[in-house]
């Protein structure tokens, strides 16, 4: 993997177990760490919804170094420049342990 292609600094977010003031266990989103990545747009489509609204589905492939991404799971999500990407699946191409390809869908608010 060419490190020069990793030019985007992404944030890895996950659900963290905490306790609220009533001593109940709750889960909240929290930034876990930052890593360098390459973000590659894959596909996009528009869907018509009720009341003349449009819904956009855009998928991306995010490549990260193997060591930096080995703790990432499908339950986490990624943030980059204020945009959220939900992880759909993670691949280790050819089982070479060089990089991970994380396939995501951009969440449009």
N, C-alpha and C positions, 0 to 999 in steps of 0.2 A: 504494500500500500504506500502510495506517495504522500508523505506528510504535508507537502506543499498544497495539496488539494483540501486539507482540513482547515478551511478558512472561516468557519462559522462557530461562534461560541454559543452552545446550547445549554439550557438548564434542564436537569432531570428532576421531576417532581414525583412524589409518592404519597401514599396515605400513611400517616403516622398516628400511632395509638397514644392518646392522652387521656387525662382525667379532668372532668369539669368540676365546678364548684360544689356540685351535689354528689361528688365522688363516683360518678358514672363514667364508664369507659366510652370514649367517643373517638372517632377517627377524623382527622382533618388533613387537607392537602398542605404539604410543606416542601420547599425546595431542598433537595438532598445534596446536589453538587453540580458543578459546571464541567463540561468537557468540550473538546474541539471536534467538529464534525463537518461532513460535506452533505449538503441538502440538494437532492435531485428531484424536481417535479416529475411525476409519472403520468397521471391521467386526471381528467376533470370532467364533470358533467353537471348540467343544470336540470333541476326538477321543478315542475310547476306545482304549487301548493294552492290551498284555498285562498280566496280573496285576492287573486292576482299577485301572489307573492312567489318569489323564487327561492329555491334551496340549492346550495352549491355543495357538491362533494368533490374534494380535491385530494388525491393521494400523493404521497411523497415517499422517497426512499432516502433514509439518512444513514450514512456510513460513518462508523466510528472505529477506533483502534480496538483490538480484541481485549487488551488489558483494561482499557478505560470503560468498556461496555459490558464486561462479564457479569456485573451485578444488576443489569437492567432486566426487568420482567414486563410482561404484557399488562400487568396491573398499574404500571406507572404511566406517566405522560410527559411530553416534552414541550418546553416553551422556548420560542425564538422570536425576538422582536415583537413581543406582545401577543403573538399568535400561539394557540394551543394545538398540539398534535397528539391524538390518541393512538397508542401503539396497537396495531393489529396482529403482527407477528414478527419474529426475529429470526434471521438466518445466519448461519456460520458457513459462508460459501466454501464448498468443497472440503469442509472440515479441516481447513488449513490453520485455523486459530490465528489468523492475521488480522481480520476485521469482522465486524458484525454489520449486517444490513438490516436496518430496522424499517419495516414498512408501516407507514402511519397514514392517518386520515386527518386532514385539517378540520378543526371544529370552528365553524362560523357562528358567532353569536348574533 
